[in-house]
Amino acid sequence: MIRKRIEAGEEADVVIVANVLGRSLAEELTKQGKIAGAPVIFAKSGVGVAVRAGAPEPDISSADALKTSLLQAKTITYSAGASGVYIASMLQKLGIYDQVKAKAVAVKPSEPVGEVVARGDAEIGFHQVSELLPVKGIRYLGPLPADIQNITVYSGGIHSGTKAEAAAKALVAFLSTPSAMQSLGKHGLEPG
């Protein structure tokens, strides 16, 4: 949505977008002249798994264990954003997409997966780790197994049409400081 808004001419000072399935949207916007200079990587985030607090914990220790758990689950939900795009492809990679597609649903845009799981509307939820950690009423089980994990890179830079260039430069510089990196780490994001 952010890329479309920027491409449509919406004004901004700093643009931060997620990569999607290995495509750097920040690089695409730079090539279009929407981001001035080379894109900066601000943070990275893996996909995590959660269940409702108190619910049985499915085994997610390996790709095979996760596959079995998903086949046994009654309902599965995932983000409508970057991690959700990946989850749909992961289900295909695991060879279970056709078996689980009727019970696997992306949440509405901007709806937190964790809240859907906390309400009991889904048994297992997938979202960026940083999006799951602060949600009350869920149990964060951990990240996806390493061999099927997808790391989303958040990158961007100064919008080429900014009217506040000094402030935009200051924000980009601040987001790269050790204190900002420490704060990102506390919230489930890895430094860029």
Buried (B, 14 or more C-beta within 10 A) or exposed (E): EBBEEBEEEEEBBBBBBBBBEEEBBBBBBBEEEBBBEEBBBBBBBBBBBBBBEEBEEBEBEEBEEBBBBBEEBEBBBBBBBBBBBBBBEBBEEBEBBEBBEEBBBBBEEEEBBBBBBBEEBBBBBBBBBBBBBEBEBBBBBEBBBEEBBBEBBBBBBBBBBBEEEEEBBEBBEEBEEEEBBEEBEEEBBBBB
